Amino acid sequence: MKIGAHQLRNGLLVAPMAGITDRPYRRIARRMGAALAVSEMISSRPELRESRKTRLRQDHAGEAGPISVQIAGGEPQMLAEAARYNAALGADIIDINMGCPAKKVCNAQAGSALLADEALVARILEAVVAAAGVPVTLKIRTGPAPERKNAVRVARIAEAAGVQALAIHGRTRACMFAGRAEYDTIAEVKSQVRIPVIANGDVSTPEEARRVLDATGADGIMIGRAAQGRPWLFRAIARYLESGERLPAPELPEIGALLVEHLEGLYDLYGEEQGARIARKHIGWTVRDLPGGEAFRGEVVKLAGAREQHSAVNDYFAKLAA
Ligand SMILES: Cc1cc2nc3c(=O)[nH]c(=O)nc-3n(C[C@H](O)[C@H](O)[C@H](O)COP(=O)(O)O)c2cc1C
């Protein structure tokens, strides 16, 4: 799959997840096989640019390209300016968030709420494409609500505006995360536009990835929650899509080493105190299916310091190995 001039090594993308797909996570997911990892959404409001949260989300130090940065907001000129600003900071691709169902995306109509106003969608996309100077991609849901699915119209608007790829989560805004994602709408969109289409929603195994690609004809697949604590899922899916080979689950030492690398990345990016706090959920996701994982998770949330957390994780995996 190609996004603008960027030839991706496969069609596997990491879904942007605020609070999760930060630089340490993206680095590991990319190394494990994802071709592209979209950043957490970054507010388009200029007054937030210097906030610590935004600065950390804009930190791409040491990341391999192409770097895709997601911007969020509801005002065309502000989004255009945010696109230009983030491209100047190193974004190779600007992604626009019209997929997030949260009410509070920048305290304004933004994310998937925008899908209800197609004229505004067009104005935003035209303004951002004109300003960005790099390829622009769009992430949407299938529409505002099940009885108002407008993904095909939005996709046509996007293509006409010069958007270079479209990711679609197979739920409407009103669905939040309930029920199962559906792929018929994604297949319909794919048949109606020429830009690359990336299918998203509920893909958690290599076989599901194959099924969704076949059912939709999509050019790529984007994976969010299923890879939390399991970044090797990208490797397993990439291999399966390439050759049909089913890789075995990783060995415990590899899982431990990946988690420790992740923790060190978090301490480094956020500082030890905040890094250790953020690390708890990643530790929980990683150990949940391992022997004694639940009990260990209960213990590790009680540890405040990075050093204690780091050595507890090392000890846990050392015991498992023994
Ligand atoms: C914790 C969390 C945070 C998310 N943050 C974002 C975000 O910042 N931008 C966005 O476009 N989507 C966001 N999403 C939606 C995901 O990118 C994705 O579309 C959704 O989780 C469905 O894919 P999955 O079933 O593979 O998880 C978020 C989802 C979760 C669970």
The ligand as a Tripos MOL2 file, in Angstrom:
@<TRIPOS>MOLECULE
LIG
   31    33     1     0     0
SMALL
NO_CHARGES

@<TRIPOS>ATOM
      1 C1         -8.2890    3.7340   24.5930 C.3       1 LIG1
      2 C2         -8.6100    4.1190   23.1770 C.ar      1 LIG1
      3 C3         -8.1680    5.3360   22.6800 C.ar      1 LIG1
      4 C4         -8.4540    5.7040   21.3600 C.ar      1 LIG1
      5 N1         -7.9780    6.8930   20.8820 N.ar      1 LIG1
      6 C5         -8.1800    7.2190   19.5780 C.ar      1 LIG1
      7 C6         -7.5980    8.4000   19.0130 C.ar      1 LIG1
      8 O1         -6.8580    9.1460   19.6680 O.2       1 LIG1
      9 N2         -7.8770    8.6650   17.7010 N.ar      1 LIG1
     10 C7         -8.6800    7.8590   16.9350 C.ar      1 LIG1
     11 O2         -8.9000    8.1440   15.7600 O.2       1 LIG1
     12 N3         -9.2160    6.7240   17.4510 N.ar      1 LIG1
     13 C8         -8.9740    6.3940   18.7240 C.ar      1 LIG1
     14 N4         -9.4580    5.2070   19.2110 N.ar      1 LIG1
     15 C9        -10.1570    4.2620   18.2920 C.3       1 LIG1
     16 C10        -9.1740    3.2550   17.6900 C.3       1 LIG1
     17 O3         -8.2370    3.8930   16.8580 O.3       1 LIG1
     18 C11        -9.9120    2.1860   16.8620 C.3       1 LIG1
     19 O4        -10.6100    2.8090   15.8220 O.3       1 LIG1
     20 C12       -10.8860    1.3610   17.6940 C.3       1 LIG1
     21 O5        -10.3220    0.9700   18.9300 O.3       1 LIG1
     22 C13       -11.3620    0.1100   16.9260 C.3       1 LIG1
     23 O6        -10.2800   -0.7200   16.5880 O.3       1 LIG1
     24 P1         -9.9190   -2.0540   17.4470 P.3       1 LIG1
     25 O7        -11.1840   -2.8790   17.5130 O.co2     1 LIG1
     26 O8         -8.8340   -2.7240   16.6790 O.co2     1 LIG1
     27 O9         -9.5040   -1.5780   18.8080 O.co2     1 LIG1
     28 C14        -9.2010    4.8340   20.5190 C.ar      1 LIG1
     29 C15        -9.6250    3.6020   21.0290 C.ar      1 LIG1
     30 C16        -9.3370    3.2270   22.3360 C.ar      1 LIG1
     31 C17        -9.7950    1.8770   22.8450 C.3       1 LIG1
@<TRIPOS>BOND
     1     1     2 1
     2     2     3 ar
     3     2    30 ar
     4     3     4 ar
     5     4     5 ar
     6     4    28 ar
     7     5     6 ar
     8     6     7 ar
     9     6    13 1
    10     7     8 2
    11     7     9 ar
    12     9    10 ar
    13    10    11 2
    14    10    12 ar
    15    12    13 ar
    16    13    14 ar
    17    14    15 1
    18    14    28 ar
    19    15    16 1
    20    16    17 1
    21    16    18 1
    22    18    19 1
    23    18    20 1
    24    20    21 1
    25    20    22 1
    26    22    23 1
    27    23    24 1
    28    24    25 2
    29    24    26 1
    30    24    27 1
    31    28    29 ar
    32    29    30 ar
    33    30    31 1
@<TRIPOS>SUBSTRUCTURE
     1 LIG1         1 GROUP 0 **** ****
